[in-house]
């Protein structure tokens, strides 16, 4: 059959019912064709625009390549208003035991911040050391701090009658314009009992909203405290809470006589009210009552007050996400029983347990000065040991209350280190040591609450003592147990002339503290550069009470007591000469021997421990070797001893016994140490033992193979 177009058209025309679909099809086809033509015009227009942008970008890139001369320079953002690199200045009163209470607040603030921070701490003599050590070892990026010792300025506010639970420290904010330097023009003033849920830059930016007359930015007090005008200090309405405060120091110093104003406010009200109850807050509210133009109102979100009779619910309503800063301004602090308190407390606890090392991550480049980093070859056989030598471990000195002053020039502090799983040993030891003690404790942030509870709630022995300095050193996963780092922390923080260097798993004999002070007085070790050796013994009975005096020890020598490590490591204490010690009644001098690691009483000026030795092995020996190199003499005390009791082995001693690479590294580090000692003191001691020579040879062989592969 022959089909032609003419025949198809005739066929369609002969069937009228096909006309409607045919017309619709023709109409749709025409519209679609018209739309395609219009889209082509639009696409051509866009294409021309893209070509222009591409050409412009290519020209810019050519200019950059010419200027940079193939060298890339990271742009530096200036410390200018409104940039992420504008430094925010924060001032806090940190006196007494402030550093323990302030940590959750600092973590919450640093967790949310984006800008560089400069902290201005108003401190006293005791908190100066603690604050400086904490921030020096925390090593936070884009964070600076300055401490201002205001110990001698307390007399300027001590005359004010005051019943606040923080005592005279709660009045120090009144002195800020005088204490802080003239170069500091604006500052955010914070209490220590805050939890930040926002970026502190939000507060800093509010300075730009203050008028020329406004000197202080504050949030309204969220209670009716000041409505009782007969008993309370004068205030504007509900008054203002000073837990979060913006101080424009430049305006205060230029426009008013601040000291005269707050003195006048006190003198006008003190006869009627007798004392301040809320300290600086009462005085500042009295000043603002007479000078209402001074205050700039800040939104209540930035100081949501968790006090007993708080009206904070009226601030954020049912939406807790509106809260920016929580203020635990009740004397009960975090145990306050108000609506939503449990919810906010859970947030606070998350910052108590937050690993502070996470805040060391650099935010962005805000200066041309970069922190010095130590480049360590990843092929290094002993990488984790090298890291221990250079690492900064966040350290919080005197975490619990400490009060002790040395009795005389012969007083002695027991110095030791431990991890959290050895706390029960510390408790046992303290029962037999009446004198001062300096303990460095290695733990994580989430173990701090457990540590506090053990000291305060579970141990009557430890909770009753105030002459124990607890120095917390926070864990870092990249290093072995930093045993010598911890010893140095404990050694550096004593206030007696002499130290007794011991381990926590020993029990002192009865009256050892008094015995050592008398021995120091008789032998005068500092002048003669002597180390007094305290003989070390051990018992293998878990439940047996250790002997309390030399007579009892003699009686048990043949049964369950023996010289320490006489079987496993005889070289460690053999030089003490136990045979002579048993019958001696006068101190006797002994020669230093290879691997000798006695427990010593020595002047606190003793050299520090070498931190390249971490984990297990040669950490105490290296210290004894350096003492020997410096000319110290070892004198054994015949009437003094300590007893080691059995316990499970540590992780590091298990690794030493099981991992040959561990022993190889130790041999390598020992050789490096001895070489350094020879250069430093121009002395040469015995050659390494046969076994150590084997490990040293293996180490050198492995390092050569790694270098060849590299």
C-alpha positions, 0 to 999 in steps of 0.5 A: 500500500502506497501512503502519501501525505495528500492521502493522510490529510484527506483521510483526516479531513474526512473524519470530523471527530479528529478536528478538536484534538488536532487543533489542541495539538497545533496550539500547544506546539505553537506555544511550546515553540514560542517558549523555546525561542524566548528561553534561548534569548535569556540564556544568551543574555546570561551567557554574556554576563558569565563571560564578563564575570569570568574575564574580570576574575581572570584579570584579578587572578593575574594581578594577584599572581604578579603581586604575590610572586608565587608566595602566598601570604595569609591576610591578617585581620586588624584588631579593629572595631566590628571584626572577629579579631577585635580584642574583648576585655573582661575583668573579674575579681579573683581573690581567695579560692576564686580559681576553683569556682570560676572554671565552669564560667571560663569554659562556657565563655571560651566555648562560645567566644569567637574573638580574642579575649584579654582577661584582667584578673584582680587578685591577692597574693595567694590567687596570683600564683594560682591564676598565673600558673593556670593560664600559662599552662592552659596555653589558650589561643588568642587569650591574654591575661593580666593580673593586678595584685590588689592585696594592699588596696583592700583597706580602701573598702574594708572600712565599709560594714558588709555582711555579704558571704564573699566578705571584703572581696565583694566590694572590690569592684568599686575600685576598678576604675583606679586599679585597671590601667588608664589605657583600658577604656572599656571592660566587661565586668563579670561575677564568677558564678555565671554560665554563658550560653552566648558569645561574649561579643554580644555584650561587647557590642553594646558599648556602641549603643551607650549614649555619651551620658551612660557610663555603666551597662546593667541588667535589672534586678530580677527580684523585689529586694529593693522595693523594701525601701525601709531596709534596703539601699536606695535603687531605681525601681527594682534596682540593678544586678552587678553580676554582668556589668559594662564599664566605660572606664574612659567616660568614668575617668573623664566625666565624673569623680567616681571615688567621691560618688560612691563614698558619698553614697555610703556615707549618706546611707550607712547610718540608717542601714548599718551595713551593705548586704549585697556589697558593691551592688548596694553601693552602685545602686545608691549611686545610680539612684541619684544619677539615673542618666549614668545607667544603660539598660541591658536586656534581661536575657544577659543576666538571668538570675537564679536566686531564691525569689527570682522573677526570671521567668518573666524574662524568658517566658516559656522559651529557655532558648532565650536565655543568654547568661545564667547567673547563680546569684543565690548563696545556695548557688547550683543547688537552688530550687526554682523552676528550670533550675535543674535544666540550667544546672545540667548545662552548668555541669556539662561545663564542669566536666568539659575537657579544657584541652578542647578549648586550645584549638585555634579559632582563626589567625588574628596576629602575625605572632604564631605559637611556637610548635615543636616539629617531631618526626613521625618516624621517631621511635619514641614519639610519645616520650618526646612529646612528654618532654615538651608538653604543657599540662594544664595545672591548677595549684592549691585546688583545695583550701591550704593553710600552713607556714613553716615552723623553722629552718628545719621543717620538711614537706612530703612531696609526691604524685599520684593518679586518681586510682591511688587516692586511697593510698594518699588517705592511708599515708596521711594518717601516718604523716602529720606534717605538710604535704604537696601532692600533684594529682593527674586527672581529667576534668570529669574526675574533679567532682569525684576528687572533691567529693572524696576529700570533702565527703568520704575521707574524714582524714583528708577533710580535716587537714589543711596542710595538704597542697592539692595540685591538679594536673589535667590529662592529655592523651598524647603522652605517657603518664607524666611522672616526672612532670608531676613530681616537679609540680609538687616540688615547686610548690612547697613553703618549707626549707626541706622536702621528703621525696617519696611515692604514694604507695608507701606508709611512713613509720610512726612519727617520721615527720618529727624524726626527719626534722630532728635529723635535719637539725642534727646533720645540717644537710643544706650547708654540706650538700647532703641527701638524707636517705630514708630506707625503703622496705616492703611487705607482701601481705595485703592486709597486714599492718606495716611495722610502726618502729624499727624494733617491730620491723626487725622482728618481721624481717625474716617473716613478711618484711624485706628490703624494697624490690630486693628480688625484682630490682636489687640495684635500685636500693642496694647501696643503702646497705640494709645489713648495716642499717639494721644495727646502725645507730648513727647516720652513715654515708654511702656511695652512689651506685648505678641505678640507685633510686633512694627516697630522699630528704633534701633542700628544696633547691634540689634540681628538678626531675628530667621530664623526658622520662615518663611512664615507667623506668629510670624516672627516679634514677635520672634524678639521683644521677643528676644529684650525684653529678652535682656533688650531692652526698648520700647519708642514710638515716638509721632510724627512719624507714617507709614500707611499701604495700602490694597493689596492682601494677600500673599500665606503664609497668605492664607496657614496659614488661610486655613491649620490647619497643618500650624498653628500647626507647628507655635505653635510647633516652637514658643514653641521651640523658647521660650524654647531656649530663656529660656536656652539662657537668663534665662528668662521666659515669659507668657505661650501660649494662649488657642488657641496656647495650642490647636495647640501645643497639636495637634502637639505633638499628630501628632508627636507621631502618626508618631513616632509610625508608624515609 
